[in-house]
Amino acid sequence: MQNWRQFETYMPEGMKKLFSGEYSWKMPGDAVTEVTAPVPVHLPPRFIQDTEKYSSQAKLHPLGGGRFLIDGYVAGVPFPNPQDPDRGAKILYDTWYRYQPWVETGEVGNAEIDRYGNVTNAVVSEVNYKLSHISDVGQPATYPGGAGIFTVANLVVEQPEQSKYTTNLVIVPDDLMKDQENYVFLPSLRRSLRLSTVARCSPLVGGDYTPDDINLLNIQMPNFTTKSLGDRKILMVVHAKNPIISSTRQSEFVRLTTPPLMWPRPEYAKWEVRDAYVIDIRPSASYAHGYCYSRRVLYVDKETFQPQWADLYDANGKLWKTGPALNFTQPVPGGGEAVVVPAGAWYELWDLENGHASVSVPMQLAKFGSEVPARYINLQRYAAPAGLDQVMQ
């Protein structure tokens, strides 16, 4: 707290607010933020090769009103050197199509904190698929049986007992003009429900994140406009060290973070000043009515195209939620390394208006590709609505 203003230039807006003490969520006086030199990330060779091979084919198709759809995208980064015109939209699509293994599993421990400091814990297991535009060794560009689907997230509550088996299934079609599908399985009813598209602002697994906040970016792309706010050097955590908790006991979260804000301790998360794209994402005029956020500002790591911090603004343009992805890397089968998202990642989100917070910390290292247990290589069970009927079997 004594010298934070020396680093203010490198902070996302939300981080500055936490240090300034303007909100109930504020930086603890004894919190330490250690800054180190940036460390390169070696992306998988196949992903780099696909970028070199296919990026010249990707084009933006205007939809009107500042909205764009992408044409000709195959794999890799569509716009590896995004320039004007429409630079913001190009960075957005680079972020959307950043590297993700074709299958990934993990388990996270969640802490949901209310305005009175009460903490509700949960353990959530994840199965995530990327079924189109795959850049993994030994896999086709489209996984068999996955045609028409881009990604799938299957989130199952394992603890507490009263919520066990509650499941969220989010299916993102490859055709971005189609609505994403969001299902929830409720064990009390022994059935699943398909949520309305207007439920994109509803809490996900009981926390402060919404379906649109998965991995800090899971929006309906053609319904938004994007503006580049320029390039900056931003404090980011890309190489967190051993951020694994053994249980959801409060002592485990406190071991990694400084309460009550749950700010990451330097033993586990050192901040790098990294080159970043900053983009401002807003719902189009026709989509804005009833949508939860008036704007989403993302701070995107230039090297990996991973969004590393999000500032979310309410309908009146006031900063509402803010928080980082505290990433770390793991080797990928076939060479290179991946920033560990979505399964097994460390995320924190502070609701500045309501005094809530959501903290998600991995309980095991994520497994990729051939490391994933064979039972999860089952699209009918884990990537389709029909599979929700088997949750309690």
C-alpha positions, 0 to 999 in steps of 0.5 A: 500500500505504501508505494502502489502509485508507482505502479498505477500506470500498469494497473487495470482500472479495477485494480486501481480502485481496489488500491484507492480504497473507494469501495468496501472491497479494498486492498488490505494494508498488509497485502504484498504485490511482488512484480517480476520480469515477464517470462515468455510463454511457448505456445504449442508448435501446431498452433503457431503453424496453423497461425502461419498457414491460415491467418491470411484467409481470415477476414472480417464481415461487417454486419452493420452498427459496428458489429462484425462476423469472421469469415475464412477462419480455420485455426490458429490466431486469425489476426496475429498482427491486428491493425486498423481498420477495425483493430478492436474487432480483430483483437476480439476475435484473436482472443475468442480463438486463442489456444485451448486444448481439444479436451481438458478436465479439472477440479476447482474449489470456490469461495462465494463471499457475501457483503457480511463476510459469510463464505459459502464453499463449493467444489466444482469439476469441469470437462471442457471441449474444443471441437472445432478449429483444433490445433492439437497434435494427432487431432483433426481440425474438427473432432468426430461428432463435434461438427457445428460445435465450437466449445462445450463447458460442463460444470458439476457441483461435487460439494456441498452435499445439498447442491451435489450434482447440480450441473451447468452445460454451456454449448457454444456453436461454431456458427456465431450467429446461432444462440449459445445453449445453456442448460442446468440440471437440478437434482431436486427435480431430477431433470434438466432445464434449458435456460432462456437466452436472456438468462445470460446475466444469471449467476453461474453455479451460484456465484458472481460470474454469469455465462458470459463471464466464463473465462472472462469472455463468452459473449454472443460475439455478433451482438457486440461492438469492440473498440481498441483502447490502445496498447499498454503494459499491464500487471498480469499473473501468467506464471502462478506457482503451485496455486493448488488447494487441498480442500475448501477450508478457509485456511486453504484460501488464506494460505494462498491469499490475504483476507478479506479481499483474498488478494494473491500472496506473492509466494504463489502469484508474482505479477509481470508487467506484460504487453497488453491489448486493451479493448472496450466491448459493448452490446449493440443498440438492439441487444443492450436493453435488459443486458447486464453490462453496458461495457466490458473492458478486457486486458489481453496478453499480447503473447497468448491472447488470454484475457488477464483482467476484466472490468465490468460496468453496470447499465449506468456506466459505473464500474460494477465487477472487476477481477483477474485470471491468475494464470499458470502454464502446463506442458501440452502433449505434442510440445509447447505449453498452455495457459491453464484455462478453462479447467483448473484455473484461478479466478477472482471477481469482486462485485464492488456495488454489492460487496460480493466476491467469487474466488475459484482456485484449482484443487488439482492440475488440469489434464489435457488431451491424452492425459484426460481419463478415458471416461470423459472422451464421451461427447454424448455424455458430457457435451450434449443435453441428453447426457444430463439425464445420466448425471445421477446414474 
